[in-house]
Structure formats: structure tokens, C-alpha cells
Amino acid sequence: SWNSKTWNDYILASRICSWIHHYDFFFLTSNDNFKKIFFKSISKQVNHLIKNFSYLKKNSELMRVIKTLIYVSICIPHKDSLYQIAIFNLKTEISKQILKDGCHFQRIPKIHMEVLYDLIDIRSILKASGKKVFKDLQNAIEKMSVVNYFFLHKDNLTLFNESGNVDSSFVCEIIDHIPKPKKIPRELSESGFQRIDTKDTVVIVDCGIPQNYNATYKTHAYTAGFEISYKKKRVIINSAPGLKGNISKSTAAHSTLTLNNTNAYKILSNDHLSRIPESIKVKRVERYNSNLIEIENYSYKQQYDSIHKRLLYVDKKGTDIRGEENIYCPYELVYDIRFYLDPSVKTSQINNGKAILLKLPNGTGWKFISSLDKINLVSSRYMEINKQPKNNEHILITGKTMELITIIKWSLKKY
């Protein structure tokens, strides 16, 4: 029967893949009548996918549909004619969706991992059926595998353009299928990510913007967000956990600057974004194993003729992290700079609210200070993946822009 959710192309494609994956499990004991119903149902659903194929959005969900058509063409009787069509479209989408640096063009680590998973599955079924694994598929898997490690902290995947933790078992499953690179790159130049990796500290910075309209699908309205982890514990995360819908996509839900309580990009009702700046400037300087990243962000240029420049310094040990926010704005506007903390971090304010102590579960202590007289600590509650309520806090620095340039400095140091 028809249901808009169960007949959604992506969900439908995922369901067919799952059925084929578990074919042996329920077919060994099933009777002929069940098999007849099963094949009839798959045929009906596949016809629906084929009918809608030309209307599908050109993003990660199309990859899942293509994977399904390849599965069906190999595993389901009388569907082999779909194979060449599916392979042709797979080659086309790999060339469009996988950037030269190996990152998926939507710039969402979770989606990047899901697309990598789909490509690995496609490679496996091609090998199992004796078909040729073409070069572009193998190259895409190899490049995406390196990027997958780029997005990993020591505990889990980064939360860029994502508002909830990824199931760690899925992350482990992917890692089991890909080789560990000899060296994780320090930057993804085309997609716009930077990584600073010291002995114990990992800092990953989102310095990019969506490259086209299709790339904005499911992305969030922020720029220059970052994450920090120490050993196997997250300290600062990019986005507030547990939020839903457009609230989770808002600029204020991320570890970055918000001007005048408005979103940097316009969030559309179809899960896309608009009002994207044409460019973003990034500069990185590395001296004596210390790193300085400078991001010139034009996200508020259209609305307020404003530029946000974020400077992020990390010393060679990764225990002295400093930031500077430069706001070039011709108007007096309220600014908010947020730093979302991992839910496992315990906090306490000291020095009449001028500093905040952070305590990690492993006992490590960090101290956050800023150039302002007051630092706010904001608390909220959310539901975790396992439906258990959890507390979450974020550090908030707020004020008003001054004529021409406003400078706010902050630091996070291990003590």
C-alpha cells in the first residue's frame, strides 16, 4: 500500500538492499508462495525507482538508489538489463560527487561515510559476481577511505553538518573494510577542512562552503566551526546535540559567530540553503610544530556588509589553544560566539564568571578565558540516541560590535 515515507526513494532503495543482503536468512525456509510475493514486491518497488530516477536529487541519496539497481540487476531474475544503465550513472555520479581531495561534495562526514559504505558494497557485489571493478570506483574508495580517517577523532566521527553522534558500531564496520592510511592529510583543500593532530589533541576546522546548490542538501547554516578532542575525549564539538529540524541547522547551534541573532545562510524548506558567499579565504602557517589557521568568512556580507575573521592557534603540544574573532561591521549589532561542549564535560565558573573550568571524564582539566569581562555558561537538555535524557552546556561570549572592527580574544589551556 502507498505511504509517502515508506515509498520515499531513499528509504525504498535502502529497504531493497537490506532484503537482498539478508536473502539467505529468510529464503532457506520460505515456501514458493512467499518467494512469489517477494519477487513481485521487489519488482513493483524497482519499477517505482526507475520511474522516478530522472527526478531524483543529484546527491548522496542517488548513490543509494544506483547501488540498489546494481544489486537488483545482479541478484534478481530478469533484471539484468538494469546493469549497464546503473553502472553508467554510477560513473557519472562518482565524477560529480567525489571531489578531487576525496571528500563527498556535500561535506557532511556522516554522509561521506554512508556513500563510502555504498561504494564498498558495490565493489563487493561486482567481485562476487565476477564483474569488473572499474578504475574510477576503486580510486574513489581509496581516496574516500583516507578522508574518512581525516574526520575521525580518537572516539568517533566529527559532527560537522550533523546534530547527533553517529553510531560507533557503524564507524567500526567501515574501518574494518578500509586500510589505515600511512599518514592522515592535514587539509582537504577542495572541500575546505583543516586538521591539526598533535600527540594527544585533535583539532578539526570547517573552513569551507558548499560549492553549488546540490551540495547544500542537508548542510547546516554555519562557517568556521571547529571541534577539539583530547586523547579519547571530546572537549568542544561543532554543533549542539539533540536538536531537530531547522533549529539544528541554525548558525546559533554551532561553535561559531552569530550576528544579530540571524542565520549566516538562508535555510530553505526543501533541506537546501541559499545566500551562500562565493568564496572564503583560508591561510595556514606552521612554525616549530605550532599551527595558526586564519579564516576570512563572508557569510554575513550580503546581510550586514560584515566580515568575520577567525584566527585559531594551537601549540605543538596541543594543550594551549587560542582564538581571535575579528568582526568588521559598519553597524552596531549584537554578536554571539558559542562553543558547544561535549555532554561528558563537567564545568564550573570561577573569578566572578571571567573563566570556566572544564573537567573531562579522564580527569584532565582545561581553563577557558576571554578578553571580555563576562563569560556565560548556558545549559540545555536533549535526548540521546538511546532515548536517555542528557545535559549539554555551551560557552557563550556576547556583546555589540563597535565601529569598523571588534576584536574578541579567547583561550583554552590545559592545566
Order of alpha helices (4+ residues) and beta strands (2+ residues): alpha-alpha-alpha-alpha-alpha-alpha-alpha-alpha-beta-beta-beta-beta-beta-alpha-beta-beta-beta-beta-beta-alpha-beta-beta-beta-beta-beta-beta-beta-beta-beta
